[in-house]
């Protein structure tokens, strides 16, 4: 009996580069959309445990928006491992100095934990300004479906 469930193989899936301009976007809502794209859950050939997602470029990370009082109340903690080595900074302080770290951390925390999640996180590029170094990959907007998806939808109709 033929298999009815499609299972994607690693070399069968073509990676599409996506671009997101984070200017004025809410951090958490952006993070969920990007994490979904990195995992590939927006694609019809999604297979858990296989890298079926897209690579994502985020620009203008310094212009991200935090709703409510999160900028002053949420903190980012780092501990050096030594006594007295805890460093606590508010999201407002991190946003002023390293906004790409704040955006990256929010997205990576929504990915699966372990080696697979780390391999997905390596497909994410975040830049604090409007310029990025991946123009040669010809990224398309995150909200726009790729040509392959358009062909698949048209063929199904």
N, C-alpha and C positions, 0 to 999 in steps of 0.2 A: 504494500500500500504506500503511495507517495506521501512524503512529508507535507503537511499542510501549513506548518508554521515556518516562516522564512527566518533563517538565522544568518546574519551577515558575517562574512569572514573579514579579517583585518585588511587584506589587500583588495577587497572588492569595493570599498567605500572611498569615494573621492572627497577630499577635504575642500571646503569652501571657506574663504577668508571673509569674515564679517567685520563691519565697522560700526561703532556706536559713538555718537557725540553726546557726552554726559552733561552738557551744559543745561542746567536747570532740572535735571532728573533726580528723583528721590533715590537715595542709596539702596535701600532694601528692595525696591521694585526693580531697579536696574539689575541688582545682583541676581534676582530670581530669573529674569529673562536671559541673562548671560550664562548662568549656570545650566539652564535648560538647553541652550544652544551648544555649550561645551560638551554636555553629555549626549546630545543628539536626539533628545526626546521630541523634538519638533519634526523629525524626519520619519517617513513611513518605514524605512529600513532599520529603525532603532532596535538594537539588541543589547541587553544588559551585559556588562563586562567586556564589550568590544568598543573600541574607539570609533564610534559612528558620528561623532559630533563635528562641529566646525571650529576653526580657529577664530578668536575674537580679538579685535583691536579696539581699545577704549581711549578716546582723546578727551581733553578738557576735564580731567578728573578733579582738578582744583575747583571747578564750578559746580560740584555735586551739592545737593540740598539734603539737609537733615531736618526732619519735621519735628515739631514740638520742641522740647528742651533737651533733646538727645545730645546736641553738641556740647552741652555743659555737664550733663548727668552721666552719660556713658563714658567709660574709661577703657583704655588699652593698657594692659599690664604686661610687663616684661620682668623676668627674674633671672639674674645672672647665675644663680645656683649657690651663691655665697651669702652668708648672713648680712642682712642690711642691703642686699642687692636688688630689692624690688623697686621698679620704676613705674610710676603710674602717671599717665597723661590723659587728659580729656580728649574727646574726638575733635574739639575745636583746635587744640594745640597740634594734633597730628595733621589735621586738614590744612593748617597753615604751613607746616614744614614738609610733610611727605604725604600728599593726598593720594598718590598712587598706591601707597601701602595700605591705606584705609579701604580703598575700593577693592584691591586684590584680596585682602583678608576677608572681606564680607562675601566675596564670590567663592573663595576657596573653602570657606566653612560650609557652603551649601553643596559642595561636591562630595562624592563618596570618600570615606576615609581609607587610607592604605595606599599601596603602590599604584593602583588604577586611578585613584583620585589625584595623586601627584602627577601622573602622566597627563591627565586632563588639564591640570593647572599649568603645565608647561606650555599649553597652547594659548594662554592668555597673555596679552601685551597691554599694559596700561601706561599712558603718558599724561603728565600733568597739564600740558598745553595742547594747542590745536594741531601741532605738527607731529607726525609719526614717521618712522623709518621703513614702513612696509608698503610703500606705494607700488612697488614692483609686483606684489601679490594681487593687485587689482581687487581690493576688498569691496564688497557690496553691502548696503545697509542691512542691519540685523532684521528689520521688519520686512524686508523684501525677500520673497522666495527666490531660490536660485533657479537657473534655467532648467536644470535637471528636474526639479520639483514641478515646475510648470509643465514640462513635457509629460511627466507621470500623471498629473491631474488631467491634462488634456486627453491622454490616451485612455484614462479610466472612463471618460464621458462618452 
